[in-house]
Amino acid sequence: MGDQVEMTSNKTTEQTIVCYAPTMITTNGIWQGDNPLDYSLPLFILQLTLVVVTTRVLVFFLKPFRQPRVISEILGGIILGPSVLGRSSKFANTIFPLRSVMVLETMANVGLLYFLFLVGVEMDIAVIKRTGKKALAIAIAGMILPFLIGVSFALMLQQSTQFVKLGTFILFLGVALSVTAFPVLARILAELKLLNTEIGRIAMSSALINDMCAWVLLAFAIALAENEAMSLASIWVILSSVAFVVLCVFVVRPSIAWMVRRTPEGESISEFYICLILTGVMISGFITDAIGTHSVFGAFVFGLVIPNGPLGVTLIERLEDFVSGLLLPLFFAISGLKTDVTKINGFATWAILGLVIILACAGKIAGTLLVSLYYKMPFYEGLTLGLLMNAKGLVEMIVLNVGKDQKVLDDKSFAIMVVVAVVMTSIISPIVTSIYKPARKFAPYKRRTIQRTKPDGEFRVLVCVHTPRNVPTIINLLEASHPTKKSPICTYVLHLVELTGRASAMLIVHNTRKSGRPALNRTQAQSDHIINAFENFEQHASFVSVNPLTAISPYSTMHEDICNVAEDKRVAFIIIPFHKQQTVDGGMEATNPAFRTINQNVLANAPCSVGILVDRGLNGSMRLAANQIAHHITVLFFGGADDREALAYAWRMCERPGINLTVMRFVPGDNVLETTEMATARNISGREILTVSTDIDREKQLDDDYINEFRSRTMNDSSVVYTEKVVNHGEETVAAIRSIDAIHDLFIVGRGQGMISPVTAGLTDWSECPELGAIGDLLASSDFAATYSVLVVQQYAGIEALGDAMISTPDSPNQHHEHMEFGHRRMPQRGNVVFQPQPC
């Protein structure tokens, strides 16, 4: 069999004939003397492996530079293509011979077909309906100017490519320069933590509209490219494309909705229907290809008509990893194999390239900036928005590939446009990071600890939740925290979601969705469960308000989101779950090591007090009434700021009926004092002794004052028991804690950071989790009787750290400003948190 591949250089057309035998698919094996690379299947497997490995390596290296995955995929293709490795003819002829191109292209297009089907499934047209005039104006302005620049550039390049019809060439270049890649933009915004901001929302809405327009233009461009003159055929192509869209909306959509209705609530969609839909993708591709538009157009429209809900979730979960991980990089590799950067030769061509990049960027920025200034947005925000709209990705690569296949673009124009796409997308993150520094609108606030929260003021708590499993105990803890008319509890529930490479763009947008719509995927379903549980709690409990938020970011920077929300919402206390969960046999197992890092980072950077909750259930020993549960709470008090904070929280709780509080204070015995004084004398000399001893004395004085105040206030309360235990060393402390009755269901302890207490000496040597402190770690370990939960409290250090002057004059504004800077390391930009506001 023969196959003809035409190679075009300016006016001359060479014909290369490639011969291949249809039987040469699998090899007989190297022992038979066969070279596996002469056969199509082993060769394809090798090519696929090479492409995926190259892409993954590039993703790894470009991640620190915050580059989207598209960049790595295109660059991977360029490296394997004639620009870098392919310059060695041996490599090109062995790994990517001409005969293998057909198999590669076919597979790449299958991948593309399914990927665009998924993009369609993830996209929700209802979102476009809800976007305001501002987003619409920005999207249109951001398309028109670059389109005009594409037209002028087409006229410049046109002289060298006479055989192409000018109109089609203009349309292709205009579309390629004016699109904004919606999925790429979603990733960039999430990486830069701009999703929750106004600018992020506008950018997303505009990109959605822009993407839709690009598809319409692409269908037009293809219809025109395939016919030499704007003849009757082109009109037929356009009309039949419209007919196909109508068929999908009015026939396919209702029939898929019928399939969904036939599936019982909570059941997964049957295999038969899933297969039917996956076949439908192929059929749609075939129909649109037969009509004369590109097959991906059919797959995309077919994806769009699939209703949101469990069906979409199932399809995305089945296909996502295979399609975007394996098949999609093939498409970018094909684009790279067609890109020969060496064709861009001579100073004039490079000058044109530079000019196109600058003008196209400037066009998008200018168009966007004008509209945003018209809407009275700040200059820098308009500029940032313009830069963000320059994200290029899949749609542009499809436009360019179709253009090259239809001979609308020659090698040089194609290479120039691919380089333009890579450069324009890769410069976004670094430039936006340096330009856009949103003004932090955080008014400084004083009530950063429980101890300093007014007894008759609002108590603001930020609750962080990873999975629905954390929810019941946290709700019981909040219920026990004694919300009253004088001191209501305002709770911000922050669902922490990891931003992974595959978190679909629509998941990110949909967090702003109206509740009551079906969840789009598992994460969203979890989010709904969590929010419903807390809203249910809000309805049944008095004086509690709940505000659900979602933070979507990589685990490495998630603590920034938590700290930003805490500061933004002027919270006094953050509750975050411990990274280990209780197993069925009572042991503790780590759920995700990343959770531990988040907790450590929050403890180091929090702008207020923090409590780590070791969750072993908090159901209470018995119910007193419909909404009251009896709890037995114990505070282990060793001294120091963290322990005072723990006592402050327990003090608040003990005012609630049905709560019994035991405060056990550990007092160092006589033997201890001699040994510590000797140790101090050995380790510290001269003036340092003075400062250390005054610090210890001052802390001890604060402890005594606070305990005395607590005892005098709770003297007549029969539900509060205060005991003192004299201990000489760590072993006696452990024995004393072990002797406490098993009736207690919650221990509240201070983290004891910076406290050198002789009664806990030696306990830290064996601690598994130093972030819990010596006592917290002891209580959370698996070998302790595992029937109670533990709350390990760390007091915000910025207040006490500045000494008594700070405490005596809390309202002095300059000192307050000073303590903010001192106590809380400044965070980078605003967290990527999607707000669902409710009046608090």
N, C-alpha and C positions, 0 to 999 in steps of 0.2 A: 504494500500500500504506500502511496506517496502523499505528501502533504506539502502545500506550497506556503512559504512564508515570504512575504514581500518586505524587502528592506528599502527604505526610501531615503535618498540623500538629495536634497534640493530638487533638481528636475529629472535626474536619471532614476529609473526603477530597476533594481536588480531582482532576479527571481532565484531564491534558494530552494532547492527541492530536498525535503527530508524524507528518507525512506525508513519505515519501521514495519516489523512483522507483528501481526495481531497476536501471535502465540507467545510473544516474549513478555509475559506478564510476571510469572514467578520463575525462579531459577531452579536448576536441577542440583544446585549445591556446588560449593567450591571444590569438593573432591572429584567432581566430574569435569573439572577444568573450566567451570563457568565463572565469569566475573559478575557478581551480583549487580553491579552498577549498570550492566547492559540491559537489565530487565526493569520494567516500569515500577512494579510494587516495591522491591527493596530500595530502589532509587528514591521513590516518593517518601518512603519511611525515613530515609536518611535526610532528605531535604526538610521534611517536617520537623525532625528532631533538631536539626541545625538552626532552623528559623526560631523554634520555641526557645532553645537554649540561649541563642544570641539575644533575643528579646528580653528574656528574664535577667540575663547578666546586665544588660543596659538599664533595665528597671532598677536593679539593685544599686548601680553606680549613680544613677541620676536622681534617686530618691532624696538624698540630702539637699539637692538643688530645687526640690519641690516641683519637679517636672512631671506633667501628666503622662500616663502610660502610652498615649498615642505617639508622643515624641520618640519613646524608646522603640516602638514598633516600626515607625517609618525609618528611623536611623538604622535599625537592624536590617531592614530590606536594602537600604542604600549601601551598608557595609558589605552585604553578601553580593550585591550587584556589581555592574561593570565599573562603578566609581572607585571601589577599594579592592576587595578580594578578586572580583571578576576581571581585574586588569591582567591578572595572570591567566593566559588563555587555557593553561592546563587545568586550573581550578574550574574555570567557567565550563569547559567542555566535559569535565568529569562529573562535577556535582550538578550543574544546571545546563545540560546539553539542550539544544533546541527541541529535540524530540520529546523532552519531558515537560515542556511548557504547557502543552494542552491539558495534561492530567492535572498539573498544578493549578492552572487557571480555573479548570472545572471545579476542583475541590474548594478553591478560594471563593468562588462565586456561590457554592452551596453554603459555605460558612457565612458569607455576606447576607445571603437570602435569609437564613435563620436569625442572624444577629439583628437585621433590620426588622424582622418580625417581632423580636423581643423589644426593640426600641419602641415599636408601635404599641405593643402590649403595655409597656410601662408608661407611655404617654397618655395623659388624660385630657381630652378635648375640653372637658368642663373647666379645667384650670384656665384655658385660654379665654373662655367666656367671662371668667371672673376678673381677668386682668383689666386694669384701669386704662384710661386714655393715655396716661403718661407712658406706660410701658409700650403701648401700641405706637405712639408717636416716636419713641426712641428706637423701636425696632425698624420702623419705616425709614427714619432719617439715617439710621445706621446701615441701611441697605442701598439707599439711592446714591449717596456720594461715592462710596467705593465702586458702585456699578458704573458710574460715569467715568471714574478713573480707569476701570477695566476697559471701557470703550476706547479711551484715548491711548491706552497702552496697546490695545489691539491694533489700532491704526499705525502705531510705531513699529510693531513687530510684523505687520501685514506685508510690508515690502519684501521681506525675505521668504515669505510663504505664499506665493501667488496662487497656488492651485486650490487654496481653501476659499470657500465662499465667505465673504467678509461678514455678512450678517450673523452667520452661525458662530464664527470665530468670536465675534463681539459678545454674543450671548453666553458662550462658554466661559470666557475670561471674566465677564461681569459677574456671573453666578459664583465662579470660584473665589473671587475676591470679596464678594459681599456676604457670604454665609457666615453664621456663627454656630459653632458646634455646641449643641445643648448639653450632651453628656459630658463633654470635656469641661465645659464651663462649670457644671455642677461640682465636678471633682476639684477644680481650682478654687472655687468659692469655699468649699468645705475645708480644703487644706489651709486656706488663708484665714479661716474662721470668720467669714463675712456673711454666712448664710442668714443669720438672724437679723442682720442689719437691713435697714430700708434699701440700701444700695444693692444688697444681695438679692432681695426679693424682686426689685425692678429688673436686675440683670437676668434673673431666671425667666421672668415672664417675657421679657423682650426676646430672649434667645429662643423660647418656645415658638413665638410667633414667627421669628426669623427662620427657624428650621422648617416650619410649615410652608412659608413662601418659597424657600429654597427648593422644596420638593416639587412644587407646582412649576417653578421655572425650569427645573431639571427635566421634567416630563416634556415641557415645550421644547427645550434645547435638543433633546433626543429626537423628538418628532421632526424637527426641522433638519437636524444633521443627516438623517437617513435619506432625505430626499434632496436632490441637487437644487431644485427650484421650489419655491413655495407653491406647490401644486395642490391639486385636489387630494392627493395621497396624505399630505400633512394634515389637512383638515379632517380627513377620515380618522387618522391616528388620534388627534385630539378629541374628536367626538366619541370614538370608541373607548378612550381612557375615561372620559366623563361617565359613559354608560357603565363601565366596570365599577367605578366608585359608587354609583347609584345602586348597582346590584348588590355590592358588599353591604351598604348601609341598610337597604330595605329588604334584602332576602337573607343574607348570611347572618347579620347581627341578630335578627329575631330567632333564627333557628338555633344559634349558639345559646341565646338567652333561654330558649326552651330546654336545651340540654342541661343547663345549670339548674333550672327549676325542677327538673326531674330527679336531681340528686338530693337525697335527704340532707337536712341541716347537720353540719358537723362531719358528714361522710366525705371521703375524697372522690373526685370525679372519676368515673370508670375508665379503665384502660382503653376501651373501645372508642370513647369520645376523644380521648387525648390523641390516639392514633389518627382518628378522623381529622382532627384539627391540624396535626403535623403534616398530614397528606395535603390538607387544604392549602398549606403554605406553598408546597410545590406546585399545586394546580394553579394558584394565583400567579406564581412566578411564570409558569408556562403561558397562561393566558396573556399577561401583559407583554411578555416577550413576543408572542405571536402577533399581538396588536401592532407592535412597533415601538412601545416604550421599553424601558429596561426592566428585567425581571424583578429587581429589588423593589421597584415601585409597587408591584402587586403584593409582595410579601409585607411591605410596610403598611399598606392600606388594610390588608387582611388583619394585621396586628392591631391596628387602630380600632377596628370594629369589635374586638373582643372585650366584653364588659369587665370592669374592674371587679375584683373579688377573689374568691378561692381559686377560680379557674386560672386567672392570671398568675397567682402565686405558684400554683402547681407547674404551670408551663415554664415560668422563670426558673424555678428550682431544678426542673428536669434538664433544662437546656443551657442555662447560663455558663457554668464552668466549662463544659465541653466546647461550646461555640466560641466564647470570648477567649478562652485559654488556649485552645488548639487551632481552631479553623480560622479565626479572625486574623491572627498574626500572618497567616498565609497570604491574605489579601494585601496586607501592607508590604509583605516581602515581594509579592508580584510587582507592586508599584515601585518598590526600590530597585527591582531587577530591570525595570524599564527606564529607571532614572540614570542617566549617564552624566554626572556632574562635569566630566571633562569636555562635554559638548558646549558648556558655557565657557567659551574661550575668547580671548581678546579683551582689551580693556573696555571697549564700547559695550560689550554684552554684560560684563560685570557692573558697569555703570548703570545700565538699564535695570539690572537686577536690584541694585541698591535703591534706585529711584522708585521701583515698583513697591518694594517693602516700605519705604518711607511714605510714599504717597498713599498706599492702601491703608496703612496704619493711621496716617493723618486724616484720611477721608472718614474712616469709621469714627475716630476720636472727634473730629470737627462736627460731624453730623450729630453724634450723641451729645456733645458738649453744648451745641446750640439749643437743642431741645431741653436739656436739663437746666440751662440758664434761663430759658423761657419759663420753666416751671419753678424758678427761683431756688434751685438747688445750689449748694456751695460749689465754687469753681473746682476745687480738688475732687469733690465727689463726682462731678461731671467727667473730669479727666479720667478718674479711676474707672468709671463706668465704660467710657470709650475704650480704654485699654482692655477691659474684661471682654468686651464684645468682639475683640480680635481673635478669640479662641477659634482655632481651626481644627478640623478632625475628619471624621469619616465621610461626611457628605461631600466635602471638597475633594477628597481623594477619589470618590466615585465619579464626580463630575470630570476630573482630570483624566481618569482611566477611560471613561466612555469617550471623552474627546480624543484621546490618543488612538483608541480602537477605531473610531469613525474617521480617523485621519484629519481631524479638525486641528489637532495640535501636532507639531513635529517634535522631534527629540529635544531640540533646544528649548522650545516654549515649555514643554512638559517638565524638563529638569528645572528650569527657572521657577515655575509655579510650585513644584514640590519643595524647593529650597525656601521659597517665600512662606509656604505654609508652616514649615518647621521653625523658621526664625520667628515668625509672628506669634506662634503659640508659646515658644520657649521663653520669650522675653517677658511674658505677662507677669508671672509670679514674682520674679525679682523686682520688676519696676513697681508693681502695685504695693509690694511690701515696703519699698522705700518711700513711695509718695503718700500712701493713704495711712495716716496715723489719726484715727478717729479721736476726737476730743472725749476724754472720759468724763461723762457727766455725773460723776459720783460725788455727792455732797459728803463731806467727812461726817462720820457719826461716832458717838461715844459708846453706845451700848453694844460693845463687841463681846461681852461675856455674860454668862447667866447671873454671875454675882452682881454685875452692875445693871442688870435689867430691873426696871422699877417694878415693885410687887403689884402696883396697880396699873401697869402699862402693858402694851401688847408684847407678847413673846414671839419673836420671829425665828422659825426653824427651817433649815434647808435639809431635806431628806434625800439622800442619793440611793437609787435602786438600780441593781443590775438585772435581776430576773424577778418574776412574780413570786418566787420562793421567799424573797426578803420581806414581802409586804406584810403578812399577818403580824409578825412580832413588832415591826415598826409601828403599825397602827395601834397595837395594844400599848406600846410604850408611850405614844402620843396621847392616848386616851388616859393613861395613868399620870400624864404630866399636868393634870389639874387645870384645864381651861375654865375660866370663869368670866362673868360679865365684865368684871374690872380688868382682868388680865386674860384676854382671848389669845388663842394660839393661831398665828398665821403661818401656815405650812406651805413651803414651796417643794413640790415633788419633782426631782430631776431624774428622768430615766436616762441612764448612761448607755449609749449605743456606739459600738466601735465602727469607725469609718474604715471599711476595708476596700480593696481594689474593686470588689464586685458589688458594693452597696450601690444599688441602682440609683440613678439620678432622681427618679421619681419618688423614691423613699424619702429622699432629702426634702423635696418640695412638699410632699404630701403631709409633712408634719404640721403644715399650716392649714391642713384641711379641716372641714367642718366635721364634728363628731357625728356618729350615726351613719357614716358611709362605711361600706365594707372595707376591711383592712386589705392593704395591698400585698403584704408579705408577712412572714413569721414575726419579724421584729416589730412590725406595726401592730400585729395582733397582740403581741406581748405588751406593747405600749398601751393598747386599749384596755387590756385586762388590768394593768397596774392603775391606770387613771380611773377606771370604773370602780375599783376597790376603794380608792381614796375618796372618790366623789360620794360613794355609798356611805363611807365613814362620816363624811362631812354632813350628809343629810341626817344621820342618826345621832351624831354627837352635837352637843350644844357648844356654841362659842368657838367653833373651829372653822377656819376657812382654808380651802385647799386650792393651790394654783399649780396645775400640771405644766411641766416644761420638758423638753427633750434636748439632750446634748449629743451631737453626733460629731465625733472627732477620733483621731487615732489615740490609742491608749496612752501613748507617750506624752501627749499634751492635754489629756483629759482633765488633769488637775487644774489647768488654767481656766477651763470652762467652769469648774465647780467654784473656784475662788472668785472668778468674775461675777458669777450669779450671786454669790454670798455678799460680795461688796455692793453690787448693784441693788440688791433687795434689802440691804442694811440688816443682815441676819446676825443673830447673837450666837447661834449654835448650829453646827453642821453635824448630821448623823450619817455615818457611812458604814456599810456592812463590812465585816471582817472577811478576809479572802478565803477562809476555810468554812466549810459547812459540816453540819453533823450528819454522820452516816447512820444507817439503820441500827448498827450495833453500838451506837453511842460514841464512836471515835470521831475524830475530826479529819477531814480530807480537804486538800486545797482544790478549789474549783478552777481558778485561772491565775497563773502566777502574775499576770499583768495587773490584776486587781490589787495585789500587795504593793506594787510600785506606785499605783495611783494613790493608795492610802498614805504611803510614806511621803509622797510629794505634797499631798494635801496638808499633812501634819506640818511639813516644813514651810508651806507658803500661805496657809489659811489666814484670812483677815479677821477671824473671830475664833471662838472656842470650837473644839472638834471632839466628837465622841465616836469611837469605833465600837460597833455593836457586834459582839460574838453571839450569834443567833442559835439558841437551843430551845426555842419556843418560849412563849411568855403568856400562857393561857390562864394563869392565875389558879389558886387552889380551889376557889369556888365562886359562883356568881351570887352576888347579894341581891341584885335587882336586874331588870332587863338590860340596863346600860351600865351597870357597875360590877366590877370584878374585884375580888380580894387579891391583893398582892403582898408578898413579904419581901421587903427590899433591905439589903444590907449595904452599908457604906463602910469600907475599910479605910481608916484615916491614919496616915503616917506623917502628914505635915507637908507644907509646900503649897504653891499656887494651884497646882492641878488638883490636889486633894480638897482644897477649899472650894474649887469650882464643882467637884463631884458632890460635895456636901450641899452646895447651893442648889443643885438640880434635885437632889433627893429631898431637900427641905421643901422645895416647891411641890414635889409629888406627895409628900406626907400629909399635905393639907386636904387631900382628896379623901372622902369617906371610903373605908374598906382597905386602906393601904396601911400596912404595919411597917415601921422603919426601925431598923437596928443600926446604930452608929457605934462601931467598935474602933476605939482609938488605941493605937499601939504606942506605948511609952517606953523609951529605952531604960533598962535597969541600971543599977549602980555599977555593975562589972563593965558595962559597955563604955561608960564615959572615960574610964582610965585608958582603955585600949585605944579609943579614938583620939584622945589627946596626945598619946605617944605617937600614933601614926601621923597626926597632923604635924607634930614637931619634927618628925623625921623628913616629911615631904616638903614642908613649906618653911621658908625662913624669912627673917626680917620683917619688912613692912607688910608683906602679904598676909601674915598671920592676922594682923589687925583687920584687914578688909574682909577676910574669910569669916572671921569670928563675928564681925559686926553684921555681915550678911546673914549668917546662921541665926544670930540673936534676933535680928529684925524679922526674919521669916517665922521664928518661934513665937515672937510677940504677936505677929499677925494671926498665926494659928490659934494661939490662946484666946485672943480677943474674939475671933470668929466663933470658936467653939463655945465660949462663955455666952456670947449673944444668942447662939442657937439654943443652948440649954435653958437660958432664962425665958426665951420665947416659947419653948415647947415643954416647959416644966409640968404643966397641968394636962398634957396630952397623953392619954394612956396608950395610944398606938405607937408612941415613940420611946424606944429604949436606948439609953446611952451607957456603954460600958468601957472600961479602960483595961487593957491587957499590958502587963509589964513583961517585956521580953528582952533577952540579952544578945541574941544573934539570929541569923536567918533561919536556922533549924527550928528554933522555938516559935518563930513567926509562922512557919509552914504548919507546924503542929497545931497552933492556935486556930489557924484558918480551917484546917481539916476538922477541928472539933465542932465547928458551927453546925447547927441542925440542918438537916436536908430539906426542911420546910421552905427555905427561901427560894424564890424563883428569879431574883435579879440581884446581881452584885454591881454596885457602882464604885469604881476605884479611879484614883488619879493616875495619870501616866508616870508622874514622878520624875519628869525630865529635869536634869540639872540638880536634883536633890541627892546629896550623899548621906544616906541614912544608915546608921550602924545596924538597925534592926532588919534591913534587907540585904546586908552584906553577904556576898557569896551567891545570892540568888541569880544575879545577872549572868554569872559564868555559864549557866546551863540554858539560858533562854533561847528558844527557837525563833521567837518573833520580837526583837528588841523594840519594835515600834509600839508594842503594848506596855512597855515598862516591865519591871521585875514582877510585880504582883499580878498585873493584867495577864502576862504571859503564863504565870503559874495557874491562874484560874481558867485560862483558855486551853490549857494542855489536855491531851486525851486522857491522862491517867487520873484526872480529878473526877469526882462524882458529877456525871454530866446531865444534871436535871435542871440547871439554871442557866440563864443568859448572863452575859457580862457586858457592861458598858464602861469602856476605858476613856476617861475624859482628859483632854489637854486644854488648859486655859490659854487664851490669847495672851502672848507675852508682852505686847506693846504697851500695856497699861502699867503693870507693875514695874516693868523694866526701867522706867524713867524715875522711879523713886517716889518718895512721899510728896514731893512738890507737885507731881502729876496728880496724885490722889486728892491732895487737899484743895487744889483749884481745878476741878475737872472742866469748868466752863471756859477757861482761858483759851481763846481761839488759836493763838500762835503755838502754844504748847501742844494743843491738840493736833495741829497740823504736823508738828514735829513728831509726835508719837505715832502718827499714821505712817510717816516715812520710815520711822525707826523700826516699827514692829512688823511691817508687812512689806515684803519685797514686791516691787511693782511688777504687775503682770504685763505681758505683751498685749496684742490687740484683743478686742472684745471676743468673748467666747462664741462658739458656733452653736448658739442655743436658740431653739425655736420657741417663741412665747405663745401661749394660748391664754391671753390675759383674762383675769376675772378680778373684779374689785376686791381688795383685801381689807 
